Amino acid sequence: MELQMKAPEKKVTRGQVHCPMCTHSVSGEVEYTKRWMKVVPGQRCERCGSSLDVAAVLYLRNAA
């Protein structure tokens, strides 16, 4: 009998992320599970056009 771990369920929603180049918070798509949140790769900053691949997630709106 082999036990296999289930892959965590990933959800994608909009949130506020911190752009490292222009140092503003902009909206972007955020992928999250129970334990972590990260910015979906391939997005661009609305203000300066730089990549948001290394951006930090600041705010994620969830309904209770």
C-alpha positions in Angstrom: 0.0 0.0 0.0 1.6 3.3 -1.1 0.6 6.6 0.3 0.8 9.6 -2.0 0.6 13.2 -0.8 -2.0 15.4 -2.4 -0.9 18.5 -4.2 -2.0 21.7 -2.4 -5.0 23.4 -4.0 -3.8 26.7 -5.6 -6.1 29.6 -6.0 -5.6 32.8 -8.0 -7.0 36.2 -7.1 -6.2 39.9 -7.3 -4.2 41.6 -4.6 -1.8 44.5 -3.9 1.9 43.8 -4.6 5.0 45.9 -4.0 6.9 46.9 -7.2 10.7 46.7 -6.4 11.6 49.2 -9.2 9.2 52.1 -8.7 8.5 51.3 -5.0 4.7 51.7 -5.3 2.0 49.2 -4.5 0.1 48.1 -7.6 -2.6 45.5 -8.2 -1.6 42.1 -9.5 -2.6 38.4 -9.6 -1.6 36.5 -6.6 -1.5 32.7 -6.3 -2.0 31.3 -2.8 -2.5 28.1 -0.7 -3.0 27.7 3.0 0.7 28.3 3.7 2.1 30.7 1.1 1.3 33.5 -1.3 3.3 34.5 -4.4 2.8 36.7 -7.5 1.9 34.9 -10.7 4.9 35.1 -13.0 4.9 37.1 -16.2 3.1 40.3 -14.9 4.2 43.9 -15.5 3.9 46.9 -13.2 1.1 49.3 -14.2 3.2 52.3 -13.4 6.7 51.7 -14.7 6.4 48.5 -16.8 9.0 46.4 -14.9 8.5 42.7 -14.1 6.6 41.8 -10.9 8.2 38.3 -10.7 10.1 39.2 -7.5 7.4 41.5 -6.0 6.2 41.0 -2.5 2.5 40.5 -1.7 1.2 43.3 0.5 -2.5 42.8 0.7 -4.9 40.0 -0.3 -8.6 40.6 0.1 -10.5 37.4 1.3 -14.1 37.0 2.3 -14.6 35.6 5.8 
